[in-house]
Amino acid sequence: MSKKEPVTTSNPEVEMRLSHELYLRAVNSPLRRSILAALTEGNATIEELEAKTNLDETTLKWHLCVLESGLCVEKESEKGSLIYRLTKFGKVIDYLK
């Protein structure tokens, strides 16, 4: 699982298309949609998301990275823990059920 560097361009149309592709990739997985659904209940740590989704930590972190790249979730350090929350784009899960 290697991380690819984000592609950047000065062309706004190309940049928007790339953003849309990352977003669609993020929401196109049943596992990632289950993570989004778990986050509709509120912000959560990795441990809380593991319990809610039954995913192991490695798998969960990979899917969270894809969701972050697709602008569906964001993370913030709070009291030494990473807290994940939905963004406005991640709230699409309300319409995908």
Backbone as numpy.savetxt, mean C-alpha at the origin, in Angstrom:
# Nx Ny Nz CAx CAy CAz Cx Cy Cz
13.44 -10.54 -4.40 12.61 -9.36 -4.40 13.49 -8.12 -4.40
13.85 -7.64 -5.54 14.65 -6.44 -5.60 13.74 -5.23 -5.80
14.18 -4.14 -5.24 13.41 -2.91 -5.39 13.90 -2.18 -6.62
12.96 -1.76 -7.43 13.30 -0.99 -8.61 13.27 0.48 -8.24
14.16 1.24 -8.84 14.15 2.69 -8.65 12.97 3.27 -9.41
12.27 4.24 -8.81 11.13 4.82 -9.52 11.58 5.53 -10.79
10.78 5.40 -11.81 11.07 6.06 -13.07 10.54 7.48 -12.98
11.37 8.43 -13.33 10.93 9.82 -13.32 11.13 10.41 -14.70
10.30 11.37 -14.99 10.35 12.02 -16.29 9.87 13.46 -16.13
10.22 14.30 -17.06 9.75 15.68 -17.01 8.44 15.86 -17.77
7.96 14.81 -18.40 6.72 14.86 -19.15 5.56 14.52 -18.20
4.67 15.49 -17.91 3.57 15.25 -16.96 2.64 14.12 -17.37
2.41 13.95 -18.66 1.54 12.87 -19.13 2.14 11.51 -18.82
3.40 11.36 -19.08 4.10 10.10 -18.82 4.14 9.85 -17.31
4.42 10.89 -16.54 4.46 10.77 -15.08 3.10 10.32 -14.53
2.03 10.89 -15.05 0.69 10.51 -14.61 0.38 9.06 -14.98
0.77 8.68 -16.17 0.54 7.30 -16.61 1.29 6.31 -15.72
2.51 6.62 -15.39 3.29 5.75 -14.51 2.65 5.66 -13.12
2.16 6.78 -12.61 1.48 6.78 -11.31 0.23 5.91 -11.35
-0.53 6.02 -12.43 -1.74 5.21 -12.58 -1.40 3.72 -12.66
-0.34 3.39 -13.37 0.08 1.99 -13.48 0.45 1.42 -12.11
1.19 2.20 -11.32 1.57 1.76 -9.98 0.34 1.59 -9.09
-0.61 2.51 -9.22 -1.84 2.44 -8.43 -2.66 1.21 -8.80
-2.85 1.00 -10.09 -3.64 -0.15 -10.54 -2.97 -1.47 -10.16
-1.66 -1.51 -10.24 -0.94 -2.71 -9.80 -1.18 -2.95 -8.31
-1.20 -1.89 -7.53 -1.37 -2.01 -6.09 -2.74 -2.57 -5.72
-3.78 -2.12 -6.37 -5.14 -2.55 -5.99 -5.61 -3.79 -6.74
-4.75 -4.32 -7.61 -5.15 -5.46 -8.44 -4.86 -6.81 -7.80
-4.58 -6.84 -6.53 -4.27 -8.10 -5.85 -5.25 -8.33 -4.70
-5.84 -9.52 -4.63 -6.74 -9.82 -3.51 -6.05 -9.68 -2.14
-4.76 -10.06 -2.07 -4.03 -9.92 -0.81 -3.87 -8.45 -0.42
-3.53 -7.62 -1.39 -3.37 -6.19 -1.08 -4.71 -5.55 -0.75
-5.77 -6.00 -1.40 -7.10 -5.47 -1.06 -7.48 -5.90 0.36
-7.05 -7.08 0.79 -7.34 -7.49 2.18 -6.56 -6.63 3.17
-5.37 -6.20 2.81 -4.61 -5.29 3.66 -5.31 -3.94 3.73
-5.77 -3.45 2.59 -6.51 -2.18 2.58 -7.77 -2.29 3.42
-8.47 -3.41 3.30 -9.68 -3.61 4.09 -9.36 -3.61 5.59
-8.26 -4.23 5.97 -7.85 -4.25 7.38 -7.56 -2.84 7.87
-7.03 -2.00 7.00 -6.70 -0.63 7.40 -7.93 0.28 7.45
-9.05 -0.16 6.89 -10.27 0.65 7.02 -10.74 0.68 8.47
-10.30 -0.30 9.26 -10.64 -0.35 10.68 -9.80 0.62 11.50
-8.78 1.21 10.88 -7.92 2.18 11.57 -6.46 1.90 11.29
-5.62 2.82 11.69 -4.18 2.69 11.50 -3.68 1.45 12.23
-2.59 0.85 11.72 -2.12 -0.39 12.30 -0.62 -0.56 12.13
-0.03 -1.32 13.05 1.38 -1.69 12.96 1.49 -2.96 12.12
2.72 -3.35 11.82 2.96 -4.60 11.10 2.35 -5.77 11.87
2.57 -5.79 13.16 2.08 -6.90 13.98 0.55 -6.98 13.93
-0.10 -5.84 14.02 -1.57 -5.82 13.96 -2.07 -6.27 12.60
-1.38 -5.85 11.54 -1.78 -6.27 10.20 -1.52 -7.76 9.97
-0.44 -8.28 10.56 -0.19 -9.72 10.47 -1.36 -10.49 11.07
-1.84 -10.04 12.23 -2.94 -10.73 12.90 -4.24 -10.62 12.10
-4.47 -9.46 11.49 -5.72 -9.24 10.76 -5.75 -9.95 9.40
-4.58 -10.11 8.78 -4.54 -10.65 7.42 -4.01 -12.08 7.34
-3.43 -12.56 8.42 -2.81 -13.90 8.46 -1.66 -14.03 7.47
-1.00 -12.93 7.15 0.18 -12.95 6.29 1.43 -12.93 7.15
2.50 -13.60 6.71 3.75 -13.52 7.46 4.39 -12.16 7.22
5.32 -11.79 8.08 5.90 -10.45 8.05 6.58 -10.12 6.72
7.34 -11.03 6.17 8.04 -10.78 4.91 7.06 -10.50 3.77
6.06 -11.34 3.65 5.04 -11.17 2.60 4.28 -9.87 2.80
3.90 -9.59 4.03 3.15 -8.38 4.34 3.96 -7.13 4.01
5.23 -7.12 4.38 6.07 -5.95 4.08 6.20 -5.73 2.58
6.32 -6.81 1.81 6.43 -6.67 0.36 5.16 -6.05 -0.21
4.00 -6.55 0.23 2.73 -6.02 -0.27 2.52 -4.58 0.20
2.94 -4.26 1.40 2.83 -2.87 1.87 3.70 -1.94 1.04
4.86 -2.43 0.62 5.74 -1.63 -0.25 5.06 -1.33 -1.59
4.40 -2.33 -2.15 3.66 -2.14 -3.41 2.52 -1.14 -3.18
1.83 -1.25 -2.06 0.74 -0.32 -1.75 1.25 1.09 -1.53
2.42 1.22 -0.94 3.03 2.55 -0.78 3.40 3.14 -2.13
4.00 2.33 -3.00 4.37 2.80 -4.34 3.14 3.24 -5.12
2.02 2.58 -4.88 0.77 2.92 -5.56 -0.02 4.01 -4.85
0.60 4.62 -3.84 -0.01 5.74 -3.09 -1.28 5.36 -2.35
-1.41 4.08 -1.98 -2.60 3.61 -1.27 -2.43 3.65 0.24
-1.21 3.49 0.71 -0.93 3.57 2.15 0.30 4.44 2.36
0.40 4.95 3.58 1.59 5.67 3.98 1.96 5.20 5.37
3.23 5.36 5.70 3.68 4.92 7.02 4.32 6.09 7.75
4.27 5.98 9.06 4.83 7.02 9.90 5.38 6.36 11.15
6.50 6.84 11.61 7.08 6.32 12.83 6.40 7.00 14.01
5.89 6.17 14.91 5.18 6.69 16.08 5.60 5.88 17.30
6.27 6.53 18.24 6.72 5.87 19.47 7.55 4.62 19.17
8.44 4.72 18.19 9.32 3.61 17.86 8.72 2.53 16.98
7.46 2.65 16.60 6.80 1.67 15.74 6.37 2.32 14.44
6.36 1.53 13.37 5.82 2.03 12.11 4.33 1.83 12.11
3.60 2.88 11.81 2.15 2.84 11.74 1.74 3.05 10.29
0.90 2.16 9.79 0.40 2.26 8.42 -1.01 2.79 8.44
-1.31 3.65 7.45 -2.65 4.21 7.32 -3.03 4.31 5.86
-4.32 4.31 5.63 -4.83 4.49 4.26 -4.64 5.93 3.82
-4.38 6.10 2.55 -4.43 7.43 1.96 -5.81 7.58 1.31
-6.08 8.73 0.75 -7.38 8.89 0.08 -7.50 7.93 -1.11
-6.38 7.59 -1.74 -6.42 6.64 -2.85 -6.65 5.22 -2.35
-6.16 4.91 -1.17 -6.36 3.59 -0.59 -7.79 3.34 -0.17
-8.53 4.40 0.04 -9.93 4.25 0.46 -10.82 3.74 -0.66
-10.24 3.48 -1.83 -10.99 2.88 -2.94 -11.55 1.53 -2.53
-10.96 0.93 -1.53 -11.41 -0.38 -1.07 -12.90 -0.34 -0.70
-13.39 0.81 -0.27 -14.81 0.94 0.06 -15.69 0.67 -1.17
-15.15 0.90 -2.35 -15.93 0.75 -3.58 -15.66 -0.58 -4.28
-14.63 -1.31 -3.84 -14.27 -2.56 -4.50 -14.90 -3.78 -3.84
-15.59 -3.61 -2.74 -16.16 -4.75 -2.02 -17.33 -5.35 -2.76
